Amino acid sequence: MKSKRTSYLLVSLQFIFIALLVVHHDMHTPNLVSLLIFLLGCIFGLYTIIHNKLGNFNITPEIKENATLITTGAYRYIRHPMYFSVLVMILGIVVSKPTLFSYFIYVLLVVTLFLKAKKEEILWMEHSSEYKEYMQHTKRIIPFIL
């Protein structure tokens, strides 16, 4: 039960940090660079969703009972492409009106998503014997880097 509470806490923090950044930027008119960053994150997220099965997707790090490991599309390079997509989209919001507050909240979001990814990986290793091998061939969140 503690595992699920942690998962829900991480998801709650993720949405709180995103909401704080959206509210802080108060429908600020984005510049072209920030809009392009945001749209790239959206496109990457859509590309990721295309390669995932609808019943496989879960907003919490918990693994669904009949989940299957996806290794195509963006999943070929990184284990958590949706987290990467969120980070890129929100970075677009942050750079549209950069403030110390928005950078601070963005860092908290990054930490939250890394904790979420770590928890999900631990659960996947318990769920699937092939996940350890998959981890050796992919990066966690940032393609080719981390």
Residue frames as a rotation matrix with the C-alpha (Angstrom) as fourth column:
MET 1
0.567 0.824 0.000 0.00
0.824 -0.567 0.000 0.00
0.000 0.000 -1.000 0.00
LYS 2
0.337 -0.518 -0.786 2.89
0.237 -0.761 0.603 2.36
-0.911 -0.390 -0.133 0.77
SER 3
-0.648 -0.599 0.470 4.10
0.554 0.052 0.831 1.92
-0.522 0.799 0.298 -2.81
LYS 4
-0.090 0.709 0.700 0.83
0.932 -0.187 0.309 3.21
0.350 0.680 -0.644 -4.22
ARG 5
0.747 0.323 -0.581 0.76
0.563 -0.772 0.295 6.16
-0.354 -0.547 -0.758 -1.82
THR 6
-0.168 -0.899 -0.405 4.23
0.242 -0.436 0.867 7.15
-0.956 0.047 0.291 -2.98
SER 7
-0.644 -0.021 0.764 3.10
0.760 0.098 0.643 6.85
-0.089 0.995 -0.047 -6.60
TYR 8
0.382 0.879 0.284 0.07
0.873 -0.445 0.202 9.07
0.304 0.171 -0.937 -6.01
LEU 9
0.555 -0.274 -0.785 2.20
0.388 -0.749 0.537 11.59
-0.736 -0.603 -0.310 -4.11
LEU 10
-0.552 -0.833 0.043 4.64
0.382 -0.207 0.901 11.83
-0.741 0.514 0.433 -7.03
VAL 11
-0.403 0.500 0.767 1.81
0.867 -0.060 0.494 12.27
0.293 0.864 -0.409 -9.55
SER 12
0.664 0.676 -0.321 0.21
0.747 -0.621 0.238 14.91
-0.038 -0.398 -0.917 -7.32
LEU 13
0.165 -0.697 -0.697 3.49
0.286 -0.643 0.711 16.81
-0.944 -0.317 0.094 -7.02
GLN 14
-0.691 -0.403 0.600 3.97
0.653 0.007 0.757 16.60
-0.309 0.915 0.258 -10.78
PHE 15
-0.012 0.786 0.619 0.59
0.872 -0.295 0.391 18.21
0.490 0.544 -0.681 -11.44
ILE 16
0.705 0.196 -0.682 1.02
0.591 -0.694 0.411 20.79
-0.392 -0.693 -0.605 -8.68
PHE 17
-0.234 -0.887 -0.399 4.35
0.341 -0.459 0.820 21.94
-0.911 0.056 0.410 -10.13
ILE 18
-0.676 0.066 0.734 2.92
0.731 -0.064 0.679 22.08
0.092 0.996 -0.005 -13.65
ALA 19
0.399 0.909 0.118 -0.11
0.858 -0.415 0.303 24.04
0.325 -0.020 -0.946 -12.42
LEU 20
0.451 -0.303 -0.840 2.10
0.495 -0.698 0.518 26.48
-0.743 -0.649 -0.165 -10.50
LEU 21
-0.645 -0.764 0.013 4.12
0.401 -0.323 0.857 27.17
-0.651 0.558 0.514 -13.63
VAL 22
-0.432 0.573 0.697 1.06
0.815 -0.083 0.574 27.60
0.386 0.816 -0.431 -15.83
VAL 23
0.646 0.701 -0.302 -0.61
0.760 -0.553 0.342 29.93
0.072 -0.450 -0.890 -13.32
HIS 24
0.135 -0.696 -0.706 2.64
0.489 -0.572 0.658 31.84
-0.862 -0.434 0.263 -12.74
HIS 25
-0.834 -0.493 0.246 2.93
0.428 -0.298 0.853 32.53
-0.348 0.817 0.460 -16.46
ASP 26
-0.208 0.830 -0.517 -0.71
0.212 -0.478 -0.853 33.73
-0.955 -0.287 -0.076 -16.52
MET 27
0.599 0.487 0.636 -1.39
0.667 0.136 -0.732 33.19
-0.443 0.863 -0.243 -20.22
HIS 28
0.109 -0.686 -0.720 1.75
-0.243 -0.720 0.650 35.15
-0.964 0.105 -0.245 -21.04
THR 29
0.931 0.177 -0.320 2.14
-0.337 0.077 -0.938 35.50
-0.141 0.981 0.132 -24.79
PRO 30
0.482 -0.792 0.375 5.01
0.396 0.579 0.713 33.17
-0.781 -0.195 0.593 -25.65
ASN 31
0.082 -0.536 -0.840 7.84
-0.793 -0.546 0.270 34.18
-0.603 0.645 -0.470 -27.92
LEU 32
0.541 0.156 -0.826 8.62
-0.776 0.471 -0.419 32.12
0.323 0.868 0.376 -31.01
VAL 33
-0.486 -0.811 -0.326 11.41
-0.557 0.575 -0.600 30.10
0.673 -0.110 -0.731 -29.32
SER 34
-0.758 0.228 0.611 9.29
-0.518 0.360 -0.776 29.13
-0.397 -0.905 -0.155 -26.30
LEU 35
0.343 0.931 -0.125 6.36
-0.791 0.214 -0.574 28.22
-0.507 0.295 0.810 -28.54
LEU 36
0.272 -0.344 -0.899 8.63
-0.736 0.527 -0.425 26.07
0.620 0.777 -0.109 -30.72
ILE 37
-0.808 -0.577 0.122 10.04
-0.495 0.551 -0.672 24.27
0.320 -0.603 -0.731 -27.64
PHE 38
-0.372 0.762 0.530 6.51
-0.622 0.219 -0.752 23.65
-0.689 -0.610 0.392 -26.35
LEU 39
0.558 0.637 -0.533 5.33
-0.811 0.282 -0.512 22.31
-0.176 0.718 0.674 -29.72
LEU 40
-0.193 -0.705 -0.683 8.36
-0.680 0.598 -0.425 20.02
0.707 0.382 -0.595 -30.05
GLY 41
-0.874 -0.074 0.480 7.48
-0.451 0.492 -0.745 18.54
-0.181 -0.868 -0.463 -26.66
CYS 42
0.086 0.988 0.125 3.87
-0.692 0.150 -0.706 18.03
-0.717 -0.025 0.697 -27.81
ILE 43
0.451 0.034 -0.892 4.94
-0.836 0.365 -0.409 16.37
0.312 0.930 0.193 -31.06
PHE 44
-0.622 -0.740 -0.257 7.34
-0.555 0.648 -0.522 14.08
0.553 -0.182 -0.813 -29.22
GLY 45
-0.651 0.459 0.605 4.56
-0.508 0.329 -0.796 13.15
-0.564 -0.826 0.019 -26.77
LEU 46
0.449 0.844 -0.294 2.19
-0.777 0.206 -0.595 12.31
-0.441 0.495 0.748 -29.62
TYR 47
0.077 -0.540 -0.838 4.90
-0.761 0.512 -0.399 10.23
0.645 0.668 -0.371 -31.30
THR 48
-0.863 -0.420 0.282 5.35
-0.491 0.565 -0.663 8.35
0.119 -0.711 -0.693 -28.03
ILE 49
-0.228 0.871 0.435 1.63
-0.621 0.215 -0.754 7.72
-0.750 -0.442 0.492 -27.58
ILE 50
0.411 0.360 -0.837 1.39
-0.905 0.275 -0.326 6.28
0.112 0.891 0.439 -31.10
HIS 51
-0.252 -0.627 -0.737 3.87
-0.485 0.741 -0.464 3.56
0.837 0.241 -0.491 -30.12
ASN 52
-0.923 0.005 0.385 2.19
-0.357 0.364 -0.860 2.73
-0.145 -0.931 -0.334 -26.82
LYS 53
-0.581 0.778 -0.238 -0.87
0.485 0.566 0.666 0.57
0.653 0.272 -0.707 -26.42
LEU 54
-0.094 0.635 0.767 -3.90
-0.368 -0.738 0.566 2.38
0.925 -0.229 0.303 -24.99
GLY 55
0.853 0.497 -0.161 -4.39
-0.076 0.423 0.903 -0.06
0.517 -0.758 0.399 -22.11
ASN 56
0.253 -0.870 -0.423 -0.67
0.827 0.421 -0.372 -0.02
0.502 -0.255 0.826 -21.35
PHE 57
-0.353 -0.413 0.839 -0.44
0.124 -0.910 -0.396 3.67
0.927 -0.036 0.373 -20.46
ASN 58
0.432 0.444 -0.785 -0.56
0.843 0.111 0.527 4.64
0.321 -0.889 -0.326 -16.80
ILE 59
0.555 -0.176 0.813 -0.12
-0.106 -0.984 -0.140 8.07
0.825 -0.009 -0.565 -15.23
THR 60
0.745 -0.332 0.579 1.27
-0.617 -0.012 0.787 6.59
-0.254 -0.943 -0.214 -12.01
PRO 61
-0.249 -0.923 -0.294 4.52
-0.962 0.270 -0.031 4.63
0.108 0.275 -0.955 -11.88
GLU 62
-0.097 0.286 0.953 2.54
-0.456 0.838 -0.298 1.51
-0.885 -0.464 0.049 -10.95
ILE 63
-0.894 -0.246 -0.374 2.66
-0.446 0.410 0.796 -1.24
-0.042 0.879 -0.476 -13.59
LYS 64
0.131 0.988 -0.082 -0.70
-0.989 0.125 -0.075 -2.38
-0.064 0.091 0.994 -14.91
GLU 65
0.281 0.048 0.959 -1.43
-0.427 0.900 0.080 -6.08
-0.859 -0.432 0.273 -14.53
ASN 66
0.588 0.011 0.809 -1.26
0.577 0.694 -0.430 -6.95
-0.566 0.720 0.402 -18.23
ALA 67
0.707 -0.360 -0.609 1.29
-0.502 -0.862 -0.073 -4.30
-0.499 0.357 -0.790 -19.22
THR 68
0.706 -0.547 0.449 3.77
0.695 0.654 -0.297 -5.12
-0.131 0.523 0.842 -21.93
LEU 69
0.009 -0.817 -0.577 7.19
0.316 -0.545 0.777 -3.62
-0.949 -0.189 0.254 -22.43
ILE 70
0.949 0.271 0.161 7.25
0.253 -0.350 -0.902 -1.23
-0.188 0.897 -0.400 -25.39
THR 71
0.068 -0.993 -0.101 10.59
0.383 -0.067 0.921 -0.97
-0.921 -0.102 0.376 -27.19
THR 72
-0.129 -0.054 0.990 9.62
0.989 -0.086 0.124 0.76
0.079 0.995 0.065 -30.43
GLY 73
0.656 0.364 0.662 9.47
0.422 -0.903 0.078 4.42
0.626 0.228 -0.746 -31.40
ALA 74
0.330 -0.502 0.799 10.87
-0.619 -0.755 -0.218 6.72
0.713 -0.423 -0.560 -28.73
TYR 75
0.818 0.036 0.574 11.01
-0.510 0.507 0.695 3.77
-0.266 -0.861 0.434 -26.34
ARG 76
0.804 -0.594 -0.022 13.85
0.458 0.643 -0.613 2.40
0.378 0.483 0.789 -28.47
TYR 77
-0.039 -0.862 0.506 16.07
0.252 -0.498 -0.830 5.21
0.967 0.095 0.237 -27.11
ILE 78
-0.759 -0.170 0.629 14.65
-0.503 -0.461 -0.731 6.22
0.414 -0.871 0.265 -23.73
ARG 79
-0.807 0.392 -0.440 12.64
0.524 0.820 -0.231 4.41
0.270 -0.418 -0.868 -21.10
HIS 80
-0.147 0.757 -0.636 10.41
0.773 -0.314 -0.551 7.36
-0.617 -0.573 -0.539 -20.15
PRO 81
-0.733 -0.213 0.646 9.65
0.642 -0.530 0.554 9.37
0.224 0.821 0.526 -23.29
MET 82
0.333 0.898 0.287 6.44
0.657 -0.439 0.613 10.85
0.676 -0.015 -0.736 -21.87
TYR 83
0.562 -0.227 -0.795 8.40
0.670 -0.438 0.599 12.37
-0.485 -0.870 -0.094 -18.98
PHE 84
-0.588 -0.805 0.080 10.83
0.660 -0.420 0.623 13.82
-0.467 0.419 0.778 -21.51
SER 85
-0.357 0.560 0.748 7.88
0.707 -0.362 0.608 15.22
0.611 0.745 -0.266 -23.46
VAL 86
0.705 0.625 -0.335 6.44
0.675 -0.445 0.589 16.87
0.220 -0.641 -0.735 -20.34
LEU 87
0.176 -0.727 -0.664 9.83
0.657 -0.416 0.629 18.36
-0.733 -0.547 0.405 -19.44
VAL 88
-0.755 -0.443 0.484 10.27
0.652 -0.425 0.628 19.83
-0.073 0.789 0.610 -22.92
MET 89
0.041 0.851 0.523 6.73
0.693 -0.401 0.598 21.27
0.719 0.338 -0.607 -23.02
ILE 90
0.791 0.283 -0.542 7.08
0.608 -0.456 0.650 22.84
-0.063 -0.844 -0.533 -19.59
LEU 91
-0.259 -0.930 -0.261 10.52
0.747 -0.364 0.557 24.16
-0.613 -0.051 0.789 -20.48
GLY 92
-0.504 0.176 0.845 8.79
0.701 -0.488 0.520 26.03
0.504 0.855 0.123 -23.30
ILE 93
0.634 0.771 0.062 6.52
0.538 -0.497 0.681 27.65
0.556 -0.398 -0.730 -20.71
VAL 94
0.520 -0.497 -0.695 9.42
0.695 -0.228 0.682 28.48
-0.497 -0.838 0.227 -18.38
VAL 95
-0.532 -0.839 0.114 11.53
0.744 -0.399 0.537 30.18
-0.405 0.370 0.836 -21.06
SER 96
0.006 0.607 0.795 8.58
0.798 -0.482 0.362 32.26
0.603 0.632 -0.487 -22.22
LYS 97
0.560 0.131 0.818 8.84
-0.325 -0.873 0.362 34.31
0.762 -0.469 -0.446 -19.02
PRO 98
0.070 -0.607 -0.791 11.87
0.559 0.681 -0.473 33.15
0.826 -0.409 0.388 -17.05
THR 99
0.455 0.023 0.890 11.93
-0.657 -0.667 0.353 33.99
0.601 -0.745 -0.288 -13.36
LEU 100
-0.665 -0.704 0.251 13.79
-0.665 0.404 -0.628 32.57
0.340 -0.584 -0.737 -10.39
PHE 101
-0.167 0.714 0.679 10.48
-0.733 0.371 -0.570 31.12
-0.659 -0.594 0.462 -9.16
SER 102
0.754 0.528 -0.391 9.78
-0.648 0.498 -0.576 29.34
-0.109 0.688 0.718 -12.45
TYR 103
-0.006 -0.829 -0.559 13.31
-0.620 0.441 -0.649 27.89
0.785 0.343 -0.517 -12.59
PHE 104
-0.701 -0.238 0.672 12.96
-0.710 0.322 -0.626 26.66
-0.068 -0.916 -0.395 -9.01
ILE 105
0.211 0.872 0.442 9.60
-0.668 0.459 -0.586 24.99
-0.714 -0.171 0.679 -9.67
TYR 106
0.644 -0.039 -0.764 10.94
-0.686 0.413 -0.599 23.50
0.339 0.910 0.240 -12.92
VAL 107
-0.481 -0.868 -0.123 13.84
-0.658 0.450 -0.604 21.91
0.580 -0.210 -0.787 -11.01
LEU 108
-0.500 0.386 0.775 11.33
-0.650 0.424 -0.631 20.46
-0.572 -0.819 0.039 -8.53
LEU 109
0.633 0.740 -0.225 9.38
-0.682 0.396 -0.615 19.03
-0.367 0.543 0.755 -11.48
VAL 110
0.203 -0.660 -0.723 12.55
-0.701 0.418 -0.578 17.49
0.684 0.624 -0.378 -12.92
VAL 111
-0.766 -0.498 0.407 13.38
-0.631 0.459 -0.625 15.88
0.125 -0.735 -0.666 -9.57
THR 112
-0.061 0.847 0.528 9.81
-0.686 0.349 -0.639 14.59
-0.725 -0.401 0.559 -9.21
LEU 113
0.739 0.362 -0.567 9.84
-0.673 0.431 -0.602 13.01
0.027 0.827 0.562 -12.68
PHE 114
-0.214 -0.870 -0.444 13.23
-0.661 0.464 -0.590 11.40
0.719 0.167 -0.674 -12.03
LEU 115
-0.716 0.029 0.698 11.90
-0.619 0.435 -0.654 9.92
-0.323 -0.900 -0.293 -8.77
LYS 116
0.378 0.923 0.067 8.82
-0.692 0.330 -0.642 8.72
-0.614 0.196 0.764 -10.62
ALA 117
0.480 -0.287 -0.829 10.99
-0.726 0.401 -0.559 7.14
0.493 0.870 -0.016 -13.32
LYS 118
-0.618 -0.780 0.094 13.19
-0.669 0.460 -0.583 5.42
0.411 -0.424 -0.807 -10.73
LYS 119
-0.386 0.575 0.722 10.14
-0.615 0.422 -0.666 3.99
-0.687 -0.701 0.190 -8.93
GLU 120
0.646 0.665 -0.375 8.65
-0.704 0.328 -0.631 2.79
-0.297 0.671 0.680 -12.21
GLU 121
0.094 -0.705 -0.703 11.91
-0.741 0.422 -0.522 1.08
0.665 0.570 -0.483 -13.16
ILE 122
-0.774 -0.324 0.544 12.06
-0.625 0.528 -0.575 -0.76
-0.101 -0.785 -0.611 -9.84
LEU 123
0.045 0.895 0.443 8.51
-0.543 0.394 -0.742 -1.99
-0.839 -0.207 0.504 -10.39
TRP 124
0.634 0.139 -0.761 9.26
-0.766 0.251 -0.592 -2.97
0.108 0.958 0.266 -14.00
MET 125
-0.422 -0.862 -0.281 12.27
-0.763 0.505 -0.403 -5.04
0.489 0.044 -0.871 -12.88
GLU 126
-0.665 0.283 0.691 9.93
-0.432 0.608 -0.666 -6.96
-0.609 -0.742 -0.282 -10.55
HIS 127
0.343 0.937 -0.067 7.34
-0.505 0.124 -0.854 -7.32
-0.792 0.327 0.516 -13.32
SER 128
0.975 0.031 -0.222 9.51
-0.220 0.316 -0.923 -8.26
0.041 0.948 0.315 -16.29
SER 129
0.509 -0.831 0.224 12.73
0.451 0.479 0.753 -10.22
-0.733 -0.282 0.619 -16.63
GLU 130
0.196 -0.425 0.884 13.54
0.967 -0.066 -0.246 -8.47
0.163 0.903 0.398 -19.93
TYR 131
0.952 0.255 0.171 13.50
0.233 -0.962 0.139 -4.99
0.200 -0.092 -0.976 -18.37
LYS 132
0.542 -0.820 -0.186 17.06
0.066 -0.179 0.982 -5.19
-0.838 -0.544 -0.043 -17.03
GLU 133
-0.254 -0.612 0.749 18.36
0.829 0.261 0.494 -5.91
-0.498 0.747 0.441 -20.54
TYR 134
0.455 0.529 0.716 16.20
0.806 -0.588 -0.077 -3.10
0.380 0.612 -0.693 -21.93
MET 135
0.940 -0.107 -0.324 17.78
0.122 -0.782 0.611 -0.72
-0.318 -0.614 -0.722 -19.39
GLN 136
0.084 -0.993 0.086 21.25
0.421 0.114 0.900 -1.53
-0.903 -0.039 0.427 -20.69
HIS 137
-0.446 -0.227 0.866 20.34
0.889 0.004 0.459 -0.35
-0.107 0.974 0.200 -24.21
THR 138
0.294 0.645 0.705 18.39
0.623 -0.689 0.371 2.81
0.725 0.330 -0.605 -23.37
LYS 139
-0.856 -0.426 0.294 18.79
0.106 -0.699 -0.707 6.04
0.507 -0.574 0.643 -21.47
ARG 140
-0.654 0.612 -0.444 16.37
0.659 0.173 -0.733 6.97
-0.372 -0.772 -0.516 -18.70
ILE 141
0.298 0.850 -0.434 14.81
0.546 -0.525 -0.653 10.26
-0.783 -0.042 -0.621 -19.85
ILE 142
0.465 -0.187 -0.865 17.03
-0.553 -0.825 -0.119 12.30
-0.691 0.534 -0.487 -22.18
PRO 143
0.986 -0.013 0.163 17.80
0.127 0.690 -0.712 10.59
-0.103 0.723 0.683 -25.50
PHE 144
0.544 -0.838 0.036 21.49
0.416 0.232 -0.879 9.62
0.729 0.493 0.475 -25.92
ILE 145
-0.135 -0.608 0.782 22.45
-0.396 -0.690 -0.605 11.51
0.908 -0.392 -0.148 -22.72
LEU 146
-0.809 -0.120 0.575 20.74
-0.585 0.065 -0.809 10.49
0.060 -0.991 -0.123 -19.46
